[in-house]
Structures are given as structure tokens and as C-alpha cells.
Amino acid sequence: MSTQSAGGTSSSRPTVTLSTLQKMKKRQEKFTCLTAYDACFGQLLSEAGVDVILIGDSLGMVLQGHDSTLPVTMEDMIYHISCVKRGNRGSFLIGDMPFMSYASETQTLENAARLMRAGAQMIKLEGGAWIAHSTNLLAERGIPVCAHMGLTPQSINRIGGYHVQGRDPRQAESMLTEARLLEEAGASILLLECVPQTLARTISEALEIPVIGIGAGPATDGQVMVLHDVLGISPITPKFVKNFLRDSNAGIRGALQDYVAAVKSQQFPAPEHCFD
């Protein structure tokens, strides 16, 4: 177990900041992201070298047993962010804004502030061009934003299922345009979920901000997975998932370290985890 500084971060590892991630993109160095929902795993992930921890509304499915992320509340997010914050040892923390928590300017500002007070260092919004105003609103007030495009689980009823987004050339062009718009609006990170790897590469190369992918191929600047998928305990196994615990010789800690190493060495995601 590594020692801790007075601030609660590991003394053996520099604290990851947004500036760290921006520099990694410029150096073309891949960075890692995993979800966590409690202090114990917050500490394990950070000590394993995970650069970014996402406290995601995926907790609605993997912790609460819902069939979507829609039932997750602000109170849920605040509770789990505060838990991960207490366990974190230097990773950068991103917190999800849950369904309908940013439907108006007042809601957006108040709820984002609540998540930041709970310990998030950045908040994540799902959507395309329509979240540009909210992104700008938050960025102007010093709240960093991660914009989430592609398959956006909060819009699952409109999308009609968990399908790859951006295969149609017109949709792909629209996504590139919207990604640029969100960067101009002040987004500091873009997350792409379930998009063809060629589109993810195009968007990643077009933007100056870091791009994180899940089911988006190897060309994005960072990779994110749901913790339960990495450990092979999710009830379903999407194409883009790899169970790192299965081949680990050192249990959960080893699986987390193997995930970090695989992303850093660009061995994950492999072709079988990507969409064309």
C-alpha cells in the first residue's frame, strides 16, 4: 500500500489534472479511465495507475439493478462522487450529470456546482449541438465539461436501443461538426461511445481537446470502460468489452494494472473490440 500525503493523494504518483491529460494528448501518450462508485475501488483504481475515474450514472445499472441510467438522481451522484473522492489517490475525477439535471440554465449551474462540491473535478453532459449552450455556460464559470457523444444512454428511448452511431455518412459528418462546436463552446474533453473507429480517429485528430473512447477504436487519446466489465461481472458483454480479471495472476489489482498497461501499450482495444 502506498503512503499518502496530507492531502490524501499517493506520494508515489503525481496528481492527474486536466493539464496532465492535455499534455498527454500532445505527446500522443494514451491515458486510461475507468468507472468507480465507492471509496475502496476509488483507491484501488488510482493506485493501479488509472488516470481518470468516471463516477458514472452507469451505477443505475451495475449497482442499482435498473435497465437504464434514467432513474439515477442527483442525490445518487453526489453520494457516490463523495465516496470515490475519499478513496482517490491522485486520479482525475469526472462526475456524470444525471438524466434531466441540466434541462435549464438554473438547473445546469446549480447541479453542476453540487457535483463539484461533492468532489468532481469535471462534469459530463450527454448530447450533441444542443448542449453547446450549457457547455459554454459552465466553462465560463470555471466548471470543466466533458461532452459525451455517440451512443448516449440517457437518450436511449429516442435512439431506440444500444446501437452504433455514426455509420451513416451524413450522421458521421454531423457528429464531426457537432464535436467541433462543443470544443468551441468550451468543452475540455470529448467522450465518444460506440462509433466506428474511422470516425473516432477523424474526430480525435480534428480536435485539440483530449478524446476518450469506449467502443470507438484505438485512435482516441484515452480509453474508458465500466469497472464491472473489466472485472467480467456484468450481466451482458458488449463487443467492446474485455474481461481483464480472467487472465490476471494478481486478482483485481492485477486486472486493473493489466488494463492500464494494455491501453498504454495500445494493445487494447484490439480489432475484435472495434466497430467499422
C-alpha positions as CSV (number, residue, x, y, z in Angstrom):
1,M,0.0,0.0,0.0
2,S,1.5,3.3,-1.0
3,T,1.8,6.1,1.5
4,Q,-0.5,9.1,1.5
5,S,0.3,12.8,1.6
6,A,-1.6,15.1,3.9
7,G,-4.0,15.9,1.0
8,G,-4.9,12.3,0.7
9,T,-3.1,11.6,-2.6
10,S,-0.4,9.0,-3.1
11,S,3.1,10.4,-2.5
12,S,4.5,8.0,-5.2
13,R,2.3,9.3,-8.0
14,P,1.8,12.8,-9.3
15,T,-1.8,14.0,-9.2
16,V,-3.5,13.9,-12.6
17,T,-5.1,17.2,-13.7
18,L,-6.8,18.4,-16.8
19,S,-3.5,19.9,-17.8
20,T,-1.9,16.4,-17.5
21,L,-4.4,15.0,-19.9
22,Q,-3.9,17.8,-22.4
23,K,-0.1,17.3,-22.3
24,M,-0.6,13.5,-22.8
25,K,-2.6,14.2,-26.0
26,K,0.1,16.4,-27.4
27,R,2.7,13.7,-26.6
28,Q,0.4,11.1,-28.2
29,E,0.5,9.2,-25.0
30,K,-2.6,7.2,-24.2
31,F,-4.4,7.7,-20.9
32,T,-6.8,5.4,-19.0
33,C,-10.2,5.9,-17.5
34,L,-12.5,3.5,-15.5
35,T,-15.7,3.9,-13.6
36,A,-15.8,3.7,-9.8
37,Y,-18.6,4.2,-7.3
38,D,-17.1,3.8,-3.9
39,A,-14.0,4.7,-1.8
40,C,-12.5,1.2,-1.9
41,F,-12.4,1.0,-5.7
42,G,-11.5,4.7,-6.0
43,Q,-8.4,3.9,-4.1
44,L,-7.6,0.7,-6.0
45,L,-8.0,2.3,-9.4
46,S,-5.9,5.3,-8.6
47,E,-3.2,3.2,-7.0
48,A,-3.2,0.9,-10.1
49,G,-2.4,4.0,-12.3
50,V,-5.8,4.8,-13.7
51,D,-5.5,8.4,-14.9
52,V,-9.2,9.3,-14.8
53,I,-12.0,7.9,-12.7
54,L,-15.5,8.4,-14.0
55,I,-18.3,8.3,-11.4
56,G,-20.9,7.4,-14.0
57,D,-24.6,7.2,-14.0
58,S,-23.9,3.6,-15.1
59,L,-24.3,3.0,-11.4
60,G,-28.0,2.8,-12.1
61,M,-27.5,-0.4,-14.0
62,V,-24.5,-2.1,-12.3
63,L,-25.2,-1.1,-8.7
64,Q,-29.0,-0.4,-8.5
65,G,-30.2,-3.0,-11.0
66,H,-32.2,-0.7,-13.3
67,D,-32.4,-1.5,-17.0
68,S,-31.2,2.0,-17.9
69,T,-29.4,5.0,-16.4
70,L,-32.6,7.1,-16.3
71,P,-33.6,6.5,-12.7
72,V,-30.3,7.8,-11.3
73,T,-30.8,11.0,-9.2
74,M,-28.6,13.9,-8.2
75,E,-28.5,12.6,-4.7
76,D,-27.2,9.3,-6.0
77,M,-24.5,11.0,-7.9
78,I,-23.5,13.3,-5.0
79,Y,-23.3,10.3,-2.7
80,H,-21.1,8.2,-4.9
81,I,-18.8,11.0,-6.0
82,S,-18.2,11.9,-2.4
83,C,-17.4,8.2,-1.7
84,V,-14.9,8.0,-4.6
85,K,-13.3,11.3,-3.6
86,R,-12.4,10.0,-0.2
87,G,-10.7,6.9,-1.6
88,N,-9.0,8.6,-4.6
89,R,-5.2,8.8,-4.5
90,G,-4.5,11.3,-7.4
91,S,-6.7,10.3,-10.3
92,F,-8.7,13.0,-12.1
93,L,-12.4,12.7,-11.2
94,I,-15.3,13.2,-13.7
95,G,-18.9,13.1,-12.4
96,D,-22.0,12.5,-14.6
97,M,-24.8,14.9,-14.6
98,P,-27.8,12.5,-14.4
99,F,-30.9,12.5,-16.7
100,M,-32.8,15.8,-16.8
101,S,-30.4,17.5,-14.3
102,Y,-29.4,20.1,-16.9
103,A,-32.7,20.9,-18.7
104,S,-32.5,24.7,-17.8
105,E,-29.7,27.2,-17.1
106,T,-30.6,27.3,-13.5
107,Q,-30.6,23.5,-13.1
108,T,-27.4,23.2,-15.0
109,L,-25.5,25.7,-12.8
110,E,-26.9,24.5,-9.5
111,N,-26.5,20.8,-10.2
112,A,-23.0,21.1,-11.6
113,A,-22.0,23.1,-8.6
114,R,-23.3,20.4,-6.3
115,L,-21.3,17.7,-8.1
116,M,-18.1,19.8,-7.9
117,R,-18.7,20.4,-4.2
118,A,-19.0,16.7,-3.7
119,G,-15.6,16.2,-5.2
120,A,-15.9,16.1,-9.0
121,Q,-13.2,18.0,-10.9
122,M,-15.2,17.9,-14.2
123,I,-18.8,17.2,-15.0
124,K,-20.0,15.2,-18.0
125,L,-23.0,16.1,-20.2
126,E,-24.6,13.8,-22.8
127,G,-25.6,15.2,-26.2
128,G,-24.5,17.0,-29.3
129,A,-25.0,20.6,-30.5
130,W,-27.9,21.1,-28.1
131,I,-25.6,21.0,-25.1
132,A,-23.3,23.7,-26.5
133,H,-25.0,26.5,-24.6
134,S,-24.8,24.6,-21.3
135,T,-21.2,23.7,-22.0
136,N,-20.4,27.4,-22.6
137,L,-22.4,28.4,-19.5
138,L,-20.4,26.1,-17.3
139,A,-17.0,26.7,-18.9
140,E,-17.3,30.5,-18.5
141,R,-17.9,29.9,-14.7
142,G,-14.8,27.7,-14.3
143,I,-16.5,24.3,-14.4
144,P,-14.7,21.9,-16.8
145,V,-17.0,19.9,-19.1
146,C,-16.7,16.5,-20.7
147,A,-19.1,16.3,-23.6
148,H,-20.5,12.8,-24.3
149,M,-21.5,12.0,-27.9
150,G,-22.3,8.9,-30.0
151,L,-24.4,6.4,-28.1
152,T,-25.8,8.5,-25.2
153,P,-27.6,6.2,-22.7
154,Q,-29.8,9.0,-21.3
155,S,-31.3,9.3,-24.8
156,I,-31.9,5.5,-25.2
157,N,-35.6,5.8,-25.7
158,R,-35.1,8.3,-28.6
159,I,-32.3,6.3,-30.1
160,G,-34.3,3.1,-29.9
161,G,-31.6,0.8,-28.4
162,Y,-27.9,0.4,-27.9
163,H,-26.8,0.8,-31.5
164,V,-23.6,2.0,-33.1
165,Q,-23.9,5.7,-34.0
166,G,-22.3,7.5,-37.0
167,R,-22.2,4.7,-39.6
168,D,-24.3,6.8,-42.0
169,P,-22.1,9.3,-43.8
170,R,-24.4,12.2,-43.1
171,Q,-24.6,11.3,-39.4
172,A,-20.8,11.0,-39.3
173,E,-20.4,14.4,-40.8
174,S,-22.9,15.9,-38.4
175,M,-21.1,14.3,-35.4
176,L,-17.8,15.9,-36.6
177,T,-19.4,19.3,-36.9
178,E,-21.0,19.0,-33.5
179,A,-17.8,17.8,-31.9
180,R,-16.0,21.0,-33.2
181,L,-18.9,23.1,-32.0
182,L,-18.7,21.7,-28.5
183,E,-14.9,22.3,-28.4
184,E,-15.5,25.9,-29.5
185,A,-18.2,26.2,-26.8
186,G,-15.6,25.3,-24.1
187,A,-15.7,21.5,-23.7
188,S,-12.4,20.4,-22.2
189,I,-12.8,16.6,-23.1
190,L,-15.0,14.7,-25.5
191,L,-16.2,11.2,-24.9
192,L,-17.2,9.1,-27.9
193,E,-19.3,5.9,-27.2
194,C,-20.0,3.2,-29.8
195,V,-18.9,4.9,-33.0
196,P,-17.0,3.5,-36.0
197,Q,-13.2,3.6,-35.4
198,T,-12.6,5.6,-38.6
199,L,-15.0,8.3,-37.4
200,A,-13.4,8.3,-33.9
201,R,-10.0,8.8,-35.5
202,T,-11.2,11.6,-37.6
203,I,-12.8,13.4,-34.7
204,S,-9.8,12.8,-32.4
205,E,-7.4,14.2,-35.0
206,A,-9.7,17.2,-35.7
207,L,-9.9,18.4,-32.1
208,E,-7.3,19.9,-29.8
209,I,-9.0,18.7,-26.7
210,P,-8.5,15.1,-25.5
211,V,-10.9,12.5,-26.8
212,I,-11.9,9.4,-24.7
213,G,-13.4,6.4,-26.4
214,I,-15.5,3.4,-25.4
215,G,-16.3,1.1,-28.3
216,A,-14.6,3.8,-30.5
217,G,-11.4,2.1,-31.6
218,P,-7.8,2.6,-30.6
219,A,-7.2,6.1,-32.1
220,T,-8.8,8.1,-29.3
221,D,-6.5,9.7,-26.8
222,G,-7.9,7.8,-23.9
223,Q,-10.0,4.7,-23.2
224,V,-12.8,4.2,-20.7
225,M,-14.6,1.1,-19.5
226,V,-17.1,0.3,-16.9
227,L,-15.4,-1.3,-13.9
228,H,-17.7,-4.2,-13.8
229,D,-16.9,-5.0,-17.4
230,V,-13.2,-5.0,-16.8
231,L,-13.8,-7.5,-13.9
232,G,-16.1,-9.7,-16.0
233,I,-19.1,-9.4,-13.7
234,S,-21.6,-7.5,-15.8
235,P,-24.6,-9.5,-16.9
236,I,-24.0,-8.7,-20.6
237,T,-20.8,-8.4,-22.6
238,P,-20.8,-5.8,-25.4
239,K,-18.4,-6.3,-28.3
240,F,-16.0,-3.6,-27.0
241,V,-15.6,-5.2,-23.6
242,K,-12.6,-7.2,-22.4
243,N,-12.5,-9.2,-19.1
244,F,-9.1,-8.4,-17.6
245,L,-9.7,-10.4,-14.4
246,R,-9.9,-13.7,-16.3
247,D,-6.2,-13.7,-17.1
248,S,-4.9,-11.9,-14.1
249,N,-2.4,-13.6,-11.9
250,A,-2.9,-11.0,-9.1
251,G,-6.6,-10.8,-8.7
252,I,-8.4,-7.5,-9.0
253,R,-5.3,-5.3,-8.5
254,G,-3.6,-7.2,-11.3
255,A,-6.6,-6.9,-13.6
256,L,-6.6,-3.1,-13.1
257,Q,-2.9,-2.9,-13.7
258,D,-3.2,-5.1,-16.8
259,Y,-5.9,-2.8,-18.2
260,V,-3.7,0.3,-17.7
261,A,-0.8,-1.5,-19.3
262,A,-2.9,-2.7,-22.3
263,V,-4.2,0.8,-23.0
264,K,-0.8,2.5,-22.6
265,S,0.8,0.0,-25.0
266,Q,-2.1,0.3,-27.4
267,Q,-2.8,-3.5,-27.2
268,F,-6.4,-2.6,-26.1
269,P,-8.8,-2.1,-27.7
270,A,-7.9,-4.8,-30.3
271,P,-9.6,-5.2,-33.7
272,E,-12.2,-7.5,-32.2
273,H,-13.3,-4.7,-29.8
274,C,-14.0,-2.2,-32.5
275,F,-16.8,-1.2,-34.9
276,D,-16.3,-0.4,-38.6
